[in-house]
Amino acid sequence: MDVIHKIGRRKTAVARVYLAAGTGKITVNKKDMTDYFSTATLQYKVNQPLVMTNNDGNFDITVNVFGGGITGQAEAIRLGLSRAMCEIDAENRLILKPEGLLTRDPRMVERKKFGQKKARKKFQFSKR
């Protein structure tokens, strides 16, 4: 099996996921996944597509991720892994699609508008 390359995005985070046959080692930005994502919730998000398709421990995964915050990065990796699982076996799509793991979340930060304090908040109105 050759290396599978997929990209996942979330907010401003971009994750490039490289999958190769191996023992289940996950490396994120040249660090171990447990060191990079300290909380169990973020580790669960990254492992979710692997656990659901019964592939946790079958592949060595290398990830380059940049931009955004730590949660956005974890969800970007999850999308990239989900896309890779679908390329490995088309049956995996039927497992991941109902859970919403193949959907690119389009929600982005709304831009600040001129003449306003923030994106939606206005300056205080004074009648007199």
BELMO-V682003 format. One record per pair of residues at least 12 apart in sequence whose C-alpha atoms are under 7 Angstrom apart, sorted by the first residue. I is the first residue (numbers start at 1). J is the second residue. D is the distance in Angstrom with one decimal. If there is no record, write none. Layout:
BEGIN
I_J_D + I_J_D
END
This chain:
BEGIN
1_21_6.7 + 2_20_6.5 + 3_18_6.3 + 3_19_5.5 + 3_20_4.9 + 4_18_5.6 + 4_19_5.0 + 4_20_6.6 + 4_84_6.8 + 5_17_5.7 + 5_18_4.7 + 5_19_6.5 + 6_18_6.7 + 6_80_5.4 + 6_83_6.6 + 6_84_6.0 + 7_80_5.0 + 8_76_4.6 + 8_77_5.8 + 8_79_4.9 + 8_80_4.1 + 9_76_4.5 + 10_72_5.5 + 10_75_6.4 + 10_76_5.0 + 10_105_6.3 + 11_68_6.7 + 11_72_6.4 + 11_107_6.6 + 11_108_5.1 + 12_67_5.5 + 12_68_4.9 + 13_66_5.7 + 13_67_4.3 + 13_68_4.5 + 13_72_5.8 + 13_73_5.3 + 13_76_6.4 + 14_65_5.6 + 14_66_5.7 + 14_67_6.4 + 14_73_7.0 + 14_76_6.2 + 15_63_6.6 + 15_64_5.7 + 15_65_4.2 + 15_66_6.7 + 15_73_6.9 + 15_76_5.6 + 15_77_5.4 + 15_80_6.9 + 16_63_5.6 + 16_64_5.2 + 16_65_6.2 + 17_61_7.0 + 17_62_6.0 + 17_63_4.6 + 17_64_6.7 + 17_77_6.9 + 17_80_5.9 + 17_81_6.7 + 18_61_5.7 + 18_62_5.1 + 18_63_6.2 + 19_59_6.3 + 19_60_6.0 + 19_61_4.8 + 19_62_6.7 + 20_59_5.5 + 20_60_5.3 + 20_61_6.5 + 21_58_6.3 + 21_59_4.5 + 21_60_5.9 + 22_58_5.7 + 22_59_4.4 + 22_60_4.7 + 23_57_5.2 + 23_58_5.5 + 23_59_5.7 + 23_60_5.9 + 24_56_6.2 + 24_57_3.7 + 24_58_5.4 + 24_59_4.8 + 24_60_4.9 + 25_60_4.8 + 25_61_6.2 + 26_60_6.0 + 26_61_4.7 + 26_62_6.0 + 27_61_6.2 + 27_62_4.9 + 27_63_6.1 + 28_62_6.1 + 28_63_4.7 + 28_64_6.1 + 29_63_6.1 + 29_64_5.1 + 29_65_6.6 + 42_71_6.8 + 42_74_6.1 + 45_74_6.5 + 45_75_6.7 + 45_78_6.4 + 46_74_5.8 + 46_77_6.2 + 46_78_5.0 + 49_78_6.7 + 49_81_6.5 + 49_82_5.4 + 53_92_6.2 + 79_101_6.2 + 79_102_6.1 + 82_101_6.4 + 82_102_6.2 + 83_102_6.7
END
